[in-house]
Amino acid sequence: MSPDQHREHRPDLHPVLAAVTARVVARSAVSRAAYLRRTRAAADTGPARHQLACANLAHGFAAAEPDDKLVLRGRTKPNVAIVSSYNDMLSAHQPFETYPPVLKKAVVRAGGIAQFAGGVPAMCDGITQGRAGMQLSLYSRDVIAMSTAIALSHDMFDAALMLGVCDKIVPGLLIGALSFGHLPTVFVPAGPMASGLPNGEKARIRQLYAEGKATRDELLEAEAASYHSAGTCTFYGTANSNQLLMEVLGLHLPGSSFVNPGTPLRDALTRAAAARAVELTAQGGELTPIGEIVDERAIVNACVALLASGGSTNHTLHLVAIARAAGVALTWQDLSDLSTAVPLLSRMYPNGAADVNHFHAAGGIGFLIRTLLAAGLLHEDVLTVAGPGLSRYTQEPRLLDDGALVWQDGPDHSLDHDVLRPVEAPFSVDGGLKVLTGPLGTAVIKVSAVRPEHQRVSAPAVVFDDQDDFLAAFSAGTLDGRDLVAVIRYQGPAANGMPELHKLTPALGVLQDRGHQVAIVTDGRMSGASGKVPAAIHVTPEAALGGPLARVRDGDVITVDATTGVLDIDAVLASRPPTGGAPQGEEWSGTGRELFAAFRATVGTADTGASVFASYDARPTARLEVPVV
């Protein structure tokens, strides 16, 4: 069925979705056209290895088996690149160890040939939380994108398979893949670990530890019972938001995101992804480059899915950066306006007690897409790796008794209304993310886990330039007995790499539970696991580039109002000199940080994706001085 046929049979688009899409298309006209010219010109030259000189080509297949060498000399069989984020320390990426030989065999059976093109780094925000290494986390996304480009740069390939799961890895792989937008590309997930300790119990013990009422051994036992095996962590943070978005973008096979590792269905889906990559090449007869899939409508679909599922705040950075890599100009205002029309349909931890396995069992991504399509809140007429039309993603994979993999219609209703709901009966009438604006700048807030009575906080500021200083004040009891807005500044991308400040969540939760009005305002990140305390994050312009946060003082009354979208302060800041500062010299060295001085000096603003790519015009003329240590 062609995209035009799908367009004729879909319901009318919601007017907000239509209006936001129209302005994204108009805003992106020049950049998207330029992107498509580049990618289509690359596709017109045909498989790049056929233009390689003999010495170049010989280098490209020197290590291959004799039969593979004959194939790689020819033009009839597509060569599929495998790019992987495998390492065996991180649970989400450990399953990828066995994928390359499986993928290669499946590609050969489908009529192609495959080569492992390269690996990309994969770091875990959960391990580096509160540590110096976290200051490299966001930068790692762009390193991964560049590593992906290097892996594909040999011009030996007709398609690609991308193996990645977690926080910065999938966005980095996608940005890198879009720089080779003429190649058909399928993303291959590994799936979440089985459910462990209930998330509510884990959160309870974390908070007890923050209050000094649980021992470190008790805390470690709870954490180990929660993060206990191979696979993605089961809470709905950035990693699982990645997986949901890749499926809604049409880059995963339908229903493949949340199938557990080590199961027969997971193995069958992995082989099917390899075979599908072959079919999507010119030689396979269904040429579908990734640059054609990720267009304005697909990006808007991803935004809708993020909002409807209560997904990670990190994607207010990543989606903007991904869109730019495809020539699409997405803004936070687009997300904010969509949020007024997109209802919150899912409750997964930290927005509720359930995890992604419960969400998947309740109907999962297939039902989420089904109910949003029926309400005109998604574009159906898009390209996907499964073929034209997003309605394909309302189907679920099944293994028949003979081992054959088939796709069947998924449920037309939620199987657990505590976890997943239809558009007609949402948890909230608007989405899980909002944009705040005011004299302190522009910020993002995740409201899906914040109770209505906490969505507006007005209280005196307590100002810190380092999260450890806040935690020390909490431990000393100096924050007890009062309402407060914790201002944690000089945490933006140009200051110190924009680390996640999720380590602050238990302490803030303790203060809130004692009956106080509590909020946090920061130019840093709070991660995809932002919780019950209102957090105005990603404040831009950031303090290190002269933003208003640099002029805030203890005692200034700050208002964080998620209901009206306001981030206000009762002081006139323009006449004040800035105080504090980003770490300099030896303060920002060690743990590899000094190697990223160039990133720190050139990274773009949070609202433009916090990327070093094509972002130099997005920062003020005055650059942060970063000495090379």
N, C-alpha and C positions, 0 to 999 in steps of 0.2 A: 504494500500500500504506500502510495506516495505521500509526502508531507502535505500536498494540496488537498488530497482526499481526507486526511486527518483534520485539516483545518475546517472543512465543510461540516464535520460531524461533532466538533467539540462544542461545549456550551459557551455562551457569551463570556468574554473575559470580564472580571470584576473591573469597574471603572478606575480604581486606584492602580491596579496592576497594569492596565492598559496605558494610563497616563505616565506612570513611572517608566515603563518600558519605552514609550515614545520619546521621552526626554533623554533617556540613556542612549537610544539610537541616534537622536539628533546631536547630542553632545559628542558622540563617538564617531561621527560621520567621517571625519578626516583621518583619525588615527586607525579606525577599523579598516577603512579602505586601503591605507598604506600597508597595514599588516597583511591583509589578504593578497595584495599585489606581490608581496615578498614570498608568501608561502605558496601561492599558485605558480609563481615563476620557478620556484624550487621543484615543485611537482612536475612542471612541464618538461624538465630536463630528463625525467625518467630516473630509474634506480641509479643512485650516484656512483656506485662502484663500477658501472659500465663506462664511466668517463675517466676512471683512474688509469694512470700509466701502469705499464706492466709491473714495474718494480714496486709501485705502491700497492697494487692488488696482491702481488705475491706476499708482501709483508702481511696483508690482511688475512690471508688464509694459511700462513706458513705452519701454524700449529694444528691445523685441522686434520681430521682423518682423511685418508685418500679419497673415499667416496664423496666426502663433504667438499674437498677441494674441487672436484669436478663440477659439483653443483654451483659453487661460488664463482667459478669461471664463467658460468652460463648466465642466461637472462631469464629463463623460464620460471625458476623457483624463487619465491621471495625469501630474503634473509631477515630474520626477526632479531632485534637487539633485546637483550635482557639486562635491565638495570636494577640493582637490588640494594636495599638498605640493611641487609642481613648483618647482625652480630649476635653472639649467643649470651651476652650479658642482659639484654633487654628482652623481657618476656614477649612483647608484641612482635619482635623481629626474629626471635629465635626459630619459629617455624620455617622461615625462608631458607634455612640451611639446605633443605632437601628439594627445594623448588626447581633450581636450574636444570638438573637432569630430567626431571618430570616434564618440565615445559619443553625442553628440547625434543624429547621423544614425541610429545603430543604435536609439536609443530611439524616434525617429519611425517607423522601419520596423516596430517592435514595437507601435506604436499609442499612444505617449505623446509627451511633450514634455519637454525638459530645459533647465535653466538652470545656468550656472556660478555656484554660490552663494557661494563664497569660497575663499581660499587660507589655508594655515597655514604657519608657519615650519618649516624643516627644517634642523637643524644636524648636523654630522658629528663624532662623537667621535674619529674617526681624524685629523681635521684639528686639533682642539682639544686632543688628548692632551698632557698636561703643561703646558698653557697656561692663562692665567686664564679664557679663555672656557669651559673645561671645567667651571668652577664654576656655569655656567648650564645645563649639559646636562640634568640630571635635572629641574630646574625647568621646562625647556622642555616636558616632557611635559604638565604641567598647563596651561601656556600654550596648547599645541596643542588640548587638550580644550576650553578656553574659547573658542578661535578657532573650533573646529568648532561649538560651541553658538551662537556669534554668527552663523556662516554659515547655520545652520538656523533662527535665531530669527525670520525674517520670516514664518514660517507660510504659506509659499507651496507647500509640497511634500507629495507623497504617498509618496515613496521617496527614497533617497539612494545615491550611488556614492562610495566613499571611495578616494582615490588616495594611497597611501603605502607605504613600504617599511621604512625604517631604524629605528634604535635607539629613540628616544622617540616617533617620529612615529606609528607604528601603534598603540601603546598609548594615546597621546593622542587619536588619531582615534576609537578604539573607546570610550574613556571619554566623549568628547563625544557620540558617536552614541548611547550608552546613555542619555544624558540626554534623548534624543528616542526612547525605546525603542519608541514606537508606530509608528515608520517602518520599513518594510522597508529593509534596507541591505545592499549587496553591496560587499565590498572588492575592489579591482582592483589586482593586483600588476604589476610591470614586469619581473621576472625578473633572474637573475644574469648578469654578464658571462661571456664564455667563459673557460675556464681559461688562466692565464698561467704565470708562473714557479712551479714546484712549491713548495708551502708549506714543506716541510722545508728547501729551499735558502734561502728567504727568512729563516726562523728562524735558520739557520746564520750568514748574513751579519749579521743583527742582533746576534747574540751576539759575533761577531768584532769588530764595531764597538764594542760595549760594552767589549771588552777592549783596544781601541786597535789591533787587528790588521787592520782594514779602514778605508779612507778614507771620508769623507762622500760623495764621488762614487760610490764602489762601492756604498755603502748606498742612495743615491738611485736608482741604476740598477736595483738589485734591487727596490726598492719600486715603481718605475715599471713594471717588467716584470710585477709581480704585480697592481697596480691600474692597468689599462691601457685601459679602454674604458667605454662606457656600460653600466650595469647594476649590480647589487649586488655588493659584494666577495664573493669566492667562499668564504672561510673560514666556518666555522659559528659565527659570533658572534651578537650580538643581532639584527641585521637578518634573517639567514636563519632564526634561531629564530622571529622574528616571523612569517615567511611560513609556516613549518610549523605554527605554532599557529593561525594564522587558518584554515588549511585543516582542521585537526582540530576547531576550533570550528564548522566548517560555514559560514564567512563568505566563503571563496573558492569559486569553481567547482572541482570535483574535478580534481586533477592540474595546476592552473594555476600553482602557486607558483614552480616552478623551470624554467620554459620561457624560453629566452633572449630578450632584446629583439630587435626587428627581424626576427623570423622570421614566416613566414606563420601558423604555429600560434599564436604570441603575439598577432598581430593578430586572428585569429579568436576567440580567447578573450576579448579585450577587447570585441569587438562582442557576444559572447554574454553577457558580464556585464551589459552595458547592457540587452539584451533581457530577461534574467532579472529585473532590477530591476522592469521593467514588469509582468511576470507575477506578481510577488509582492505587488502592490498589490491593494486591494479591487476596483478596476476590472479588474485582470488576472485575477481569479478565484482566486488562490492566496495570499490575504493571510497573510503570515508576518513579523510585526514582529521586529526584532532583539532586543527585550527578551524575547521568548518563546524565541528560539534560545539566548541566553546564560543558561542556568539552572545549577543546581547540578551536574547530570550533565555538561553541556558543560564547565564549569570543571574538574571532576575529570578529564575526558578530556584537557584541555589540560595538566594537571599530569603525567599519565601520559606523554603524548607528549614533554614536555620531558625527563623523566627517562630515557625509553627511548632518546632520540636524543642524550643528553649535551649538552643545550642550555644557553643562556646563563644565568649566575647573575643577570643583571639581571632575569630574569623572576620571581625570588623577590620582587622589589619589584612588578613590573608586574602579575603575575597577581593578587596580593592587591588591588592598587588597582582593576584591572578588575572583579574579583569584587565588590568593595564598590560599584562604580558600578551593578551589576545587583542590589544588595540581597543579595549572597551573602557570608557571612563565612568566608573562607578563612584558614588559619593556616600558619605554617612547619611546625608539627607535623604537619599534614595531609600536606604534601609529604614530610616526613621518614618518616612511616609508610608512605606509598605507595612510597617508595624501597626499603623492605625487600622489597617484592613485585614491583617492576617491574624487569626485567633491562635491562642496557645492550645495545642492539641495533645501534648505529651507531658508526663511528669516522670522524669528519671532523675536519680540522684546526681547533683545536689538539689534538684528542683522537687524531688519526691523520694520515696523510699525504694522504688524499683530500680533495677539496673537494665542494661541493654538486652540481656537475655530475656528478661520479662517483657520488655518492649517488643522484641522480635516474636515472642510467643503470642503476644496479644494481637498480632497482625502486622507489626513492624512497618518498614518503609513502604511496602506494597499498599497497605491500607492507608497510610498517611498520604501517599500520592493519589490514591483513588478518591479520597474524600476532598482533597484540595482541587483536583481536576474537576470533580462534579460541581464545585462551588465557583469555578472559573478563576481560581487563584493560582493556577499554574499554566504555562504555555504547553499545550500538547504537541504542537507542530514544531518539534525540534528533532535534530539528528542525534542518534545514540550509537554506541558500539553494538547494540542489539538490533539496530535497524531504525527506520524513521518512526517517530511517534513515542511520546513519553508513556502512553498507556501500556506499552509493553512491560513497564516496570510495576504494574499492578499484579503481575504474575509472580509465582513462586517456583523455585526449582524443586524437583522431586526425583528420587531414584526409584525406578520400577524394579520389580522382582528380578528381572534379568540384568540389572545394573545399568540400564539405559538412563540417561539424564534427560528429563523433559521439563517444560514449564507449563504450569497449570494456573488457572485463575485463583488468586488469593481470596481471603475472606472479604465479604462486602460489608462487614460490621466488625467493630472492635470486640475482641474476646475478653478484654479486661478494662472496664471503664475507669479504674483507678490509675491506669497507666497510659491509655491511649483512647482518644475520643474523636467522634466525627465533628465536622465543622458546625453542625447544628447544635451541638451540646459541648462547647469547649470548656476548658478550665478557666480561660480568660478570653475576653472578646478581642484583645489585642495581643501583639507578639511579645516574645520574651526579652527583647532588647529595645532600648530607647536611646535617643541622643539628647543630651543636655547642652544648653547654651546659656551664656551670660557673661558678666564681666571677668570671670576667671578663665574664659575660653570655651572650647567645645569638648565634650566628654561623652563617653558611652557608659550606660548602666544596664546591667542585667537584672530584670525585675521578676523573672519567672519564679525565683526562690524567695523573694522578699514579700513578706506579708503586707497587706494593704496599710496597716497601721504604722508600718515602718518606712513607707515609700516617700514620706516627707520628713526630713530632719532639719531643724534649724538650731544650731548650737555653736558655742565658742570653739575656735580653732586651737588645736595643739599641733605645732609645726615641728617636723623632723626632716632631716636631710638623709637619713639612713634608716632602714627598717629595724636594724639592731638597736638603735637608740629608742625607738618606740617600744620594742619588746623589753628593754631594760627598764623603761619607765613603768610599764605594766607590772613587771616583776617587783619593782620597788613600791608599788601601791600608789604612785603619784597620780594615776589616772582614775582612781576609785572615787565613787560618790558624786559623779557629775556627768552631765551631758557633754558630748564633745564630737567634733569633726576632726579626725586625724588627717592632717595634711602631710603626705609623704612625697616629697618633691625631689627633683634632680634624679629621677628614675626613668626618664624618657630615652628614646633610641640614641640621641646624640650625647646624652649624659653618661650613661653606663650600659647601653645595650638594651634597655627596657626590660629588666628582669621581672619575672612573676613575683608577686608579693603575697602569695597564697599562704605563706607561713604565718601571716598576721591574722588569718581568719579565725582560728580558735580563740585568741585573746580578744578580738573584737566581739566575738559571739558571747564570751563570758560577760563582758561589760554590758552588752545589750540584754542578756538574760537577767542581769541584776536590776533591770527596770529603767535603764537610762536610754536616752536618745543617742544613738551612735551611728556614725557614717565615716567613710573614708573618701578622701579626694586625692588623686595621685596622677602624675603623668607616666606612671609605670603600668604594669599589667597585674591583674589578679587571677588570671588563668581561666581555663574553661570550667573550673570547679568553683567559680564565684558563688558565694552562698547567701545566707539569710540576712547579712548586714548590707545595707545599701552602699554601693561602691561606685563612685564617679571616677572612671579610669580612663587612661589614654588621653588625659587632658592635653590639648594642643591649643596654642603654642606651648611647648614644654619650657620648664624653668631654665634649663641650660641654654636656651636660645632666646632668653629675655622675656619669657611668658609671664603672665600676671602672678603665677604661683610663687615666683621669686620675690615678690613684694608682700606676701601674706605674713602677718605676725600673730603670735599667740594672742588669743582673746578676740580677734576679729570674728564676728558672727557670720557663719557661712550657712547657706540654705541649699540643701540638695533635695530637689522636688521632682521625683519621677512622674508624678501625676500631671504636672504642667510642663515638664521638660526644661526646668530652670536650674541653673547653677549660679547662685548669687552670693554677694558679700556686702556687708554693711559699711565697708570702708572705701575711700577714694585712693586708689593705688598709684595713679599716674605720678604723683609728686614724691612718692617714696623711692629711695634707692633700693636696688635688689640686695638681698642678703643670702648668705650661704653660697654654695657652689658645687659643681660636679667634681668628682674625684679627679685628681691630676697627678702626673708623675708616678711616683712609687705607689700612690693610692690606687692606681689603675694599672697594675702590672701583676705578673704571676698568673698561674693557671692558664697561660696562653693569651691573656687579655691584651698584652702589648702588641701581639701580632695583628690585632684588629683595629689599630689606631686609624687606619685609612677608612674603615667602615664607619667608625664613630664620627669622623670628620665630614663624611659625605652622605650619610644616611638621610633619607627623606623623612618627612613628618608622619606622625601616626595616621592622620586622616588621608594621606596619600599612599598608605601601605607600609610605611617604615622600611622602605627598600632602598638599596644602593643602585638599583637599575632605573635609569631615565628619571631620576628624582632630583637632580641637582637644581632644577628650577622651582622646586617645591619648598626650598628652605630660604630663610632670610639671607640677605647679602652678607651679613656679618657671620663668619664661620666660627665655630668653636675651635679654640686653639688646643690641639692635642699633641703634646710632645711625643716623639718616638723614643721609647725607653731603650 
